[in-house]
Amino acid sequence: MPRPDRVLIEGASTGHRHEFADGTPVKLYELSGEIFVRVLERPARLVHREHGPIDLEPGCYRAWRQREYQGLGFSAPVLD
């Protein structure tokens, strides 16, 4: 099913978005909870406020959310 906007993924904790720049030749689709990107005719620029842009060459892509490992939240005992 086509998506109506240019937002790929909303940031989970910060609210910042990964979105395609205006004028970028791209179509976004969602199917069974998965996101697909079709980049048309020339590279598409994906932008995010916390890091540099990513240029994607024409083609079809599947996107997924990358998560950071936060650790287990406890200290292991020190053995002598």
Backbone as XML, in Angstrom:
<?xml version="1.0"?>
<chain id="A" units="angstrom">
  <residue number="1" name="MET">
    <atom name="N" x="0.840" y="-1.170" z="0.000"/>
    <atom name="CA" x="0.000" y="0.000" z="0.000"/>
    <atom name="C" x="0.893" y="1.244" z="0.000"/>
  </residue>
  <residue number="2" name="PRO">
    <atom name="N" x="0.697" y="2.177" z="-0.909"/>
    <atom name="CA" x="1.513" y="3.394" z="-0.945"/>
    <atom name="C" x="1.359" y="4.225" z="0.330"/>
  </residue>
  <residue number="3" name="ARG">
    <atom name="N" x="2.453" y="4.858" z="0.732"/>
    <atom name="CA" x="2.416" y="5.768" z="1.886"/>
    <atom name="C" x="2.298" y="7.192" z="1.364"/>
  </residue>
  <residue number="4" name="PRO">
    <atom name="N" x="1.526" y="8.037" z="2.053"/>
    <atom name="CA" x="1.242" y="9.378" z="1.546"/>
    <atom name="C" x="2.339" y="10.425" z="1.785"/>
  </residue>
  <residue number="5" name="ASP">
    <atom name="N" x="3.324" y="10.117" z="2.619"/>
    <atom name="CA" x="4.333" y="11.132" z="2.927"/>
    <atom name="C" x="5.721" y="10.674" z="2.512"/>
  </residue>
  <residue number="6" name="ARG">
    <atom name="N" x="6.740" y="11.466" z="2.859"/>
    <atom name="CA" x="8.131" y="11.174" z="2.496"/>
    <atom name="C" x="8.937" y="10.717" z="3.714"/>
  </residue>
  <residue number="7" name="VAL">
    <atom name="N" x="8.255" y="10.457" z="4.832"/>
    <atom name="CA" x="8.915" y="10.039" z="6.070"/>
    <atom name="C" x="9.137" y="8.537" z="6.035"/>
  </residue>
  <residue number="8" name="LEU">
    <atom name="N" x="10.401" y="8.130" z="6.148"/>
    <atom name="CA" x="10.725" y="6.711" z="6.159"/>
    <atom name="C" x="10.418" y="6.128" z="7.537"/>
  </residue>
  <residue number="9" name="ILE">
    <atom name="N" x="11.036" y="6.705" z="8.584"/>
    <atom name="CA" x="10.843" y="6.207" z="9.949"/>
    <atom name="C" x="10.947" y="7.377" z="10.929"/>
  </residue>
  <residue number="10" name="GLU">
    <atom name="N" x="10.067" y="7.408" z="11.932"/>
    <atom name="CA" x="10.127" y="8.386" z="13.024"/>
    <atom name="C" x="11.106" y="7.871" z="14.075"/>
  </residue>
  <residue number="11" name="GLY">
    <atom name="N" x="11.902" y="8.763" z="14.660"/>
    <atom name="CA" x="12.817" y="8.374" z="15.723"/>
    <atom name="C" x="12.050" y="7.898" z="16.941"/>
  </residue>
  <residue number="12" name="ALA">
    <atom name="N" x="12.464" y="6.782" z="17.521"/>
    <atom name="CA" x="11.760" y="6.188" z="18.659"/>
    <atom name="C" x="11.874" y="7.038" z="19.922"/>
  </residue>
  <residue number="13" name="SER">
    <atom name="N" x="13.075" y="7.553" z="20.205"/>
    <atom name="CA" x="13.243" y="8.283" z="21.460"/>
    <atom name="C" x="13.302" y="9.793" z="21.275"/>
  </residue>
  <residue number="14" name="THR">
    <atom name="N" x="13.844" y="10.263" z="20.153"/>
    <atom name="CA" x="14.045" y="11.701" z="19.981"/>
    <atom name="C" x="12.935" y="12.378" z="19.185"/>
  </residue>
  <residue number="15" name="GLY">
    <atom name="N" x="12.172" y="11.625" z="18.430"/>
    <atom name="CA" x="11.123" y="12.203" z="17.603"/>
    <atom name="C" x="11.626" y="12.729" z="16.272"/>
  </residue>
  <residue number="16" name="HIS">
    <atom name="N" x="12.950" y="12.677" z="16.052"/>
    <atom name="CA" x="13.491" y="13.094" z="14.760"/>
    <atom name="C" x="13.137" y="12.055" z="13.706"/>
  </residue>
  <residue number="17" name="ARG">
    <atom name="N" x="13.018" y="12.519" z="12.474"/>
    <atom name="CA" x="12.592" y="11.621" z="11.416"/>
    <atom name="C" x="13.678" y="11.385" z="10.377"/>
  </residue>
  <residue number="18" name="HIS">
    <atom name="N" x="13.673" y="10.183" z="9.818"/>
    <atom name="CA" x="14.422" y="9.897" z="8.604"/>
    <atom name="C" x="13.422" y="10.141" z="7.482"/>
  </residue>
  <residue number="19" name="GLU">
    <atom name="N" x="13.701" y="11.156" z="6.655"/>
    <atom name="CA" x="12.754" y="11.460" z="5.588"/>
    <atom name="C" x="13.499" y="11.860" z="4.334"/>
  </residue>
  <residue number="20" name="PHE">
    <atom name="N" x="12.857" y="11.653" z="3.201"/>
    <atom name="CA" x="13.461" y="11.986" z="1.926"/>
    <atom name="C" x="13.265" y="13.475" z="1.648"/>
  </residue>
  <residue number="21" name="ALA">
    <atom name="N" x="14.329" y="14.106" z="1.141"/>
    <atom name="CA" x="14.308" y="15.535" z="0.835"/>
    <atom name="C" x="13.252" y="15.835" z="-0.229"/>
  </residue>
  <residue number="22" name="ASP">
    <atom name="N" x="12.711" y="17.042" z="-0.173"/>
    <atom name="CA" x="11.737" y="17.476" z="-1.180"/>
    <atom name="C" x="12.339" y="17.351" z="-2.573"/>
  </residue>
  <residue number="23" name="GLY">
    <atom name="N" x="11.537" y="16.920" z="-3.513"/>
    <atom name="CA" x="11.989" y="16.775" z="-4.893"/>
    <atom name="C" x="12.731" y="15.486" z="-5.170"/>
  </residue>
  <residue number="24" name="THR">
    <atom name="N" x="12.935" y="14.661" z="-4.137"/>
    <atom name="CA" x="13.617" y="13.391" z="-4.312"/>
    <atom name="C" x="12.680" y="12.413" z="-5.019"/>
  </residue>
  <residue number="25" name="PRO">
    <atom name="N" x="13.153" y="11.761" z="-6.076"/>
    <atom name="CA" x="12.308" y="10.842" z="-6.834"/>
    <atom name="C" x="12.140" y="9.493" z="-6.138"/>
  </residue>
  <residue number="26" name="VAL">
    <atom name="N" x="11.183" y="9.414" z="-5.215"/>
    <atom name="CA" x="11.030" y="8.215" z="-4.404"/>
    <atom name="C" x="9.556" y="7.925" z="-4.153"/>
  </residue>
  <residue number="27" name="LYS">
    <atom name="N" x="9.249" y="6.635" z="-4.008"/>
    <atom name="CA" x="7.910" y="6.197" z="-3.611"/>
    <atom name="C" x="8.069" y="5.258" z="-2.424"/>
  </residue>
  <residue number="28" name="LEU">
    <atom name="N" x="7.223" y="5.433" z="-1.398"/>
    <atom name="CA" x="7.271" y="4.596" z="-0.201"/>
    <atom name="C" x="6.027" y="3.718" z="-0.159"/>
  </residue>
  <residue number="29" name="TYR">
    <atom name="N" x="6.228" y="2.479" z="0.282"/>
    <atom name="CA" x="5.129" y="1.518" z="0.393"/>
    <atom name="C" x="5.233" y="0.806" z="1.728"/>
  </residue>
  <residue number="30" name="GLU">
    <atom name="N" x="4.098" y="0.355" z="2.236"/>
    <atom name="CA" x="4.077" y="-0.453" z="3.457"/>
    <atom name="C" x="3.226" y="-1.683" z="3.184"/>
  </residue>
  <residue number="31" name="LEU">
    <atom name="N" x="3.761" y="-2.839" z="3.547"/>
    <atom name="CA" x="3.062" y="-4.096" z="3.329"/>
    <atom name="C" x="3.333" y="-5.017" z="4.504"/>
  </residue>
  <residue number="32" name="SER">
    <atom name="N" x="2.300" y="-5.420" z="5.185"/>
    <atom name="CA" x="2.419" y="-6.329" z="6.346"/>
    <atom name="C" x="3.404" y="-5.805" z="7.382"/>
  </residue>
  <residue number="33" name="GLY">
    <atom name="N" x="3.373" y="-4.508" z="7.631"/>
    <atom name="CA" x="4.236" y="-3.915" z="8.652"/>
    <atom name="C" x="5.655" y="-3.645" z="8.198"/>
  </residue>
  <residue number="34" name="GLU">
    <atom name="N" x="6.002" y="-3.966" z="6.962"/>
    <atom name="CA" x="7.339" y="-3.698" z="6.440"/>
    <atom name="C" x="7.288" y="-2.505" z="5.497"/>
  </residue>
  <residue number="35" name="ILE">
    <atom name="N" x="8.391" y="-1.752" z="5.451"/>
    <atom name="CA" x="8.465" y="-0.553" z="4.623"/>
    <atom name="C" x="9.397" y="-0.819" z="3.444"/>
  </residue>
  <residue number="36" name="PHE">
    <atom name="N" x="8.948" y="-0.418" z="2.271"/>
    <atom name="CA" x="9.733" y="-0.569" z="1.051"/>
    <atom name="C" x="9.875" y="0.797" z="0.385"/>
  </residue>
  <residue number="37" name="VAL">
    <atom name="N" x="11.033" y="1.001" z="-0.236"/>
    <atom name="CA" x="11.338" y="2.258" z="-0.902"/>
    <atom name="C" x="11.687" y="1.958" z="-2.351"/>
  </residue>
  <residue number="38" name="ARG">
    <atom name="N" x="11.107" y="2.714" z="-3.250"/>
    <atom name="CA" x="11.477" y="2.620" z="-4.659"/>
    <atom name="C" x="12.058" y="3.963" z="-5.066"/>
  </residue>
  <residue number="39" name="VAL">
    <atom name="N" x="13.350" y="3.954" z="-5.400"/>
    <atom name="CA" x="14.039" y="5.163" z="-5.841"/>
    <atom name="C" x="13.987" y="5.177" z="-7.365"/>
  </residue>
  <residue number="40" name="LEU">
    <atom name="N" x="13.454" y="6.260" z="-7.906"/>
    <atom name="CA" x="13.263" y="6.391" z="-9.350"/>
    <atom name="C" x="14.402" y="7.181" z="-9.996"/>
  </residue>
  <residue number="41" name="GLU">
    <atom name="N" x="14.743" y="6.909" z="-11.174"/>
    <atom name="CA" x="15.599" y="7.613" z="-12.135"/>
    <atom name="C" x="16.900" y="8.245" z="-11.669"/>
  </residue>
  <residue number="42" name="ARG">
    <atom name="N" x="17.016" y="8.806" z="-10.466"/>
    <atom name="CA" x="18.273" y="9.410" z="-9.995"/>
    <atom name="C" x="18.378" y="9.193" z="-8.477"/>
  </residue>
  <residue number="43" name="PRO">
    <atom name="N" x="19.557" y="9.399" z="-7.890"/>
    <atom name="CA" x="19.709" y="9.153" z="-6.450"/>
    <atom name="C" x="18.717" y="9.943" z="-5.596"/>
  </residue>
  <residue number="44" name="ALA">
    <atom name="N" x="18.312" y="9.326" z="-4.495"/>
    <atom name="CA" x="17.386" y="9.930" z="-3.537"/>
    <atom name="C" x="18.164" y="10.269" z="-2.262"/>
  </residue>
  <residue number="45" name="ARG">
    <atom name="N" x="17.909" y="11.418" z="-1.698"/>
    <atom name="CA" x="18.607" y="11.861" z="-0.487"/>
    <atom name="C" x="17.726" y="11.665" z="0.736"/>
  </residue>
  <residue number="46" name="LEU">
    <atom name="N" x="18.201" y="10.807" z="1.672"/>
    <atom name="CA" x="17.532" y="10.546" z="2.945"/>
    <atom name="C" x="18.220" y="11.407" z="3.991"/>
  </residue>
  <residue number="47" name="VAL">
    <atom name="N" x="17.455" y="12.238" z="4.706"/>
    <atom name="CA" x="18.051" y="13.166" z="5.669"/>
    <atom name="C" x="17.537" y="12.901" z="7.081"/>
  </residue>
  <residue number="48" name="HIS">
    <atom name="N" x="18.408" y="13.239" z="8.063"/>
    <atom name="CA" x="18.096" y="13.089" z="9.481"/>
    <atom name="C" x="18.914" y="14.128" z="10.226"/>
  </residue>
  <residue number="49" name="ARG">
    <atom name="N" x="18.338" y="14.772" z="11.223"/>
    <atom name="CA" x="19.013" y="15.859" z="11.941"/>
    <atom name="C" x="20.242" y="15.418" z="12.725"/>
  </residue>
  <residue number="50" name="GLU">
    <atom name="N" x="20.334" y="14.154" z="13.111"/>
    <atom name="CA" x="21.435" y="13.718" z="13.981"/>
    <atom name="C" x="22.644" y="13.164" z="13.229"/>
  </residue>
  <residue number="51" name="HIS">
    <atom name="N" x="22.568" y="13.014" z="11.922"/>
    <atom name="CA" x="23.730" y="12.549" z="11.158"/>
    <atom name="C" x="23.617" y="13.045" z="9.723"/>
  </residue>
  <residue number="52" name="GLY">
    <atom name="N" x="24.647" y="12.813" z="8.929"/>
    <atom name="CA" x="24.672" y="13.294" z="7.555"/>
    <atom name="C" x="23.666" y="12.581" z="6.670"/>
  </residue>
  <residue number="53" name="PRO">
    <atom name="N" x="23.409" y="13.159" z="5.489"/>
    <atom name="CA" x="22.459" y="12.559" z="4.565"/>
    <atom name="C" x="22.990" y="11.256" z="3.969"/>
  </residue>
  <residue number="54" name="ILE">
    <atom name="N" x="22.073" y="10.436" z="3.506"/>
    <atom name="CA" x="22.407" y="9.176" z="2.833"/>
    <atom name="C" x="21.792" y="9.238" z="1.450"/>
  </residue>
  <residue number="55" name="ASP">
    <atom name="N" x="22.605" y="9.020" z="0.418"/>
    <atom name="CA" x="22.101" y="9.006" z="-0.952"/>
    <atom name="C" x="21.896" y="7.559" z="-1.392"/>
  </residue>
  <residue number="56" name="LEU">
    <atom name="N" x="20.709" y="7.258" z="-1.880"/>
    <atom name="CA" x="20.375" y="5.917" z="-2.359"/>
    <atom name="C" x="20.266" y="5.945" z="-3.883"/>
  </residue>
  <residue number="57" name="GLU">
    <atom name="N" x="20.938" y="5.018" z="-4.519"/>
    <atom name="CA" x="20.880" y="4.891" z="-5.971"/>
    <atom name="C" x="19.512" y="4.348" z="-6.384"/>
  </residue>
  <residue number="58" name="PRO">
    <atom name="N" x="19.108" y="4.569" z="-7.643"/>
    <atom name="CA" x="17.827" y="4.028" z="-8.107"/>
    <atom name="C" x="17.738" y="2.520" z="-7.881"/>
  </residue>
  <residue number="59" name="GLY">
    <atom name="N" x="16.559" y="2.063" z="-7.470"/>
    <atom name="CA" x="16.326" y="0.654" z="-7.192"/>
    <atom name="C" x="15.256" y="0.503" z="-6.125"/>
  </residue>
  <residue number="60" name="CYS">
    <atom name="N" x="15.071" y="-0.736" z="-5.677"/>
    <atom name="CA" x="14.081" y="-1.048" z="-4.637"/>
    <atom name="C" x="14.810" y="-1.475" z="-3.373"/>
  </residue>
  <residue number="61" name="TYR">
    <atom name="N" x="14.320" y="-1.003" z="-2.220"/>
    <atom name="CA" x="14.947" y="-1.261" z="-0.923"/>
    <atom name="C" x="13.877" y="-1.648" z="0.100"/>
  </residue>
  <residue number="62" name="ARG">
    <atom name="N" x="14.295" y="-2.465" z="1.072"/>
    <atom name="CA" x="13.444" y="-2.753" z="2.233"/>
    <atom name="C" x="14.096" y="-2.052" z="3.419"/>
  </residue>
  <residue number="63" name="ALA">
    <atom name="N" x="13.305" y="-1.340" z="4.198"/>
    <atom name="CA" x="13.831" y="-0.599" z="5.350"/>
    <atom name="C" x="13.400" y="-1.276" z="6.640"/>
  </residue>
  <residue number="64" name="TRP">
    <atom name="N" x="14.229" y="-1.181" z="7.689"/>
    <atom name="CA" x="13.877" y="-1.680" z="9.012"/>
    <atom name="C" x="14.522" y="-0.787" z="10.052"/>
  </residue>
  <residue number="65" name="ARG">
    <atom name="N" x="13.979" y="-0.832" z="11.236"/>
    <atom name="CA" x="14.472" y="0.011" z="12.328"/>
    <atom name="C" x="15.704" y="-0.634" z="12.959"/>
  </residue>
  <residue number="66" name="GLN">
    <atom name="N" x="16.772" y="0.149" z="13.037"/>
    <atom name="CA" x="17.996" y="-0.289" z="13.701"/>
    <atom name="C" x="17.913" y="0.165" z="15.144"/>
  </residue>
  <residue number="67" name="ARG">
    <atom name="N" x="18.216" y="-0.714" z="16.055"/>
    <atom name="CA" x="18.145" y="-0.367" z="17.477"/>
    <atom name="C" x="19.538" y="-0.417" z="18.078"/>
  </residue>
  <residue number="68" name="GLU">
    <atom name="N" x="19.780" y="0.459" z="19.053"/>
    <atom name="CA" x="21.060" y="0.470" z="19.744"/>
    <atom name="C" x="20.996" y="-0.445" z="20.955"/>
  </residue>
  <residue number="69" name="TYR">
    <atom name="N" x="22.088" y="-1.158" z="21.210"/>
    <atom name="CA" x="22.191" y="-2.015" z="22.377"/>
    <atom name="C" x="22.440" y="-1.152" z="23.600"/>
  </residue>
  <residue number="70" name="GLN">
    <atom name="N" x="21.620" y="-1.301" z="24.633"/>
    <atom name="CA" x="21.730" y="-0.479" z="25.836"/>
    <atom name="C" x="22.404" y="-1.188" z="26.999"/>
  </residue>
  <residue number="71" name="GLY">
    <atom name="N" x="22.788" y="-2.420" z="26.851"/>
    <atom name="CA" x="23.425" y="-3.150" z="27.947"/>
    <atom name="C" x="22.377" y="-3.754" z="28.871"/>
  </residue>
  <residue number="72" name="LEU">
    <atom name="N" x="22.835" y="-4.468" z="29.859"/>
    <atom name="CA" x="21.919" y="-5.171" z="30.761"/>
    <atom name="C" x="21.551" y="-4.358" z="31.996"/>
  </residue>
  <residue number="73" name="GLY">
    <atom name="N" x="22.258" y="-3.262" z="32.228"/>
    <atom name="CA" x="21.907" y="-2.388" z="33.335"/>
    <atom name="C" x="22.377" y="-2.857" z="34.701"/>
  </residue>
  <residue number="74" name="PHE">
    <atom name="N" x="23.347" y="-3.750" z="34.755"/>
    <atom name="CA" x="23.876" y="-4.167" z="36.046"/>
    <atom name="C" x="25.385" y="-4.379" z="35.922"/>
  </residue>
  <residue number="75" name="SER">
    <atom name="N" x="26.058" y="-4.398" z="37.054"/>
    <atom name="CA" x="27.503" y="-4.636" z="37.080"/>
    <atom name="C" x="27.780" y="-6.082" z="37.426"/>
  </residue>
  <residue number="76" name="ALA">
    <atom name="N" x="28.712" y="-6.660" z="36.712"/>
    <atom name="CA" x="29.118" y="-8.037" z="37.001"/>
    <atom name="C" x="30.121" y="-8.028" z="38.156"/>
  </residue>
  <residue number="77" name="PRO">
    <atom name="N" x="30.123" y="-9.071" z="38.997"/>
    <atom name="CA" x="31.101" y="-9.107" z="40.094"/>
    <atom name="C" x="32.514" y="-9.229" z="39.556"/>
  </residue>
  <residue number="78" name="VAL">
    <atom name="N" x="33.444" y="-8.634" z="40.274"/>
    <atom name="CA" x="34.861" y="-8.724" z="39.890"/>
    <atom name="C" x="35.450" y="-9.925" z="40.590"/>
  </residue>
  <residue number="79" name="LEU">
    <atom name="N" x="36.111" y="-10.797" z="39.816"/>
    <atom name="CA" x="36.734" y="-11.999" z="40.367"/>
    <atom name="C" x="38.232" y="-11.776" z="40.481"/>
  </residue>
  <residue number="80" name="ASP">
    <atom name="N" x="38.829" y="-12.171" z="41.619"/>
    <atom name="CA" x="40.284" y="-12.039" z="41.799"/>
    <atom name="C" x="40.995" y="-13.240" z="41.259"/>
  </residue>
</chain>
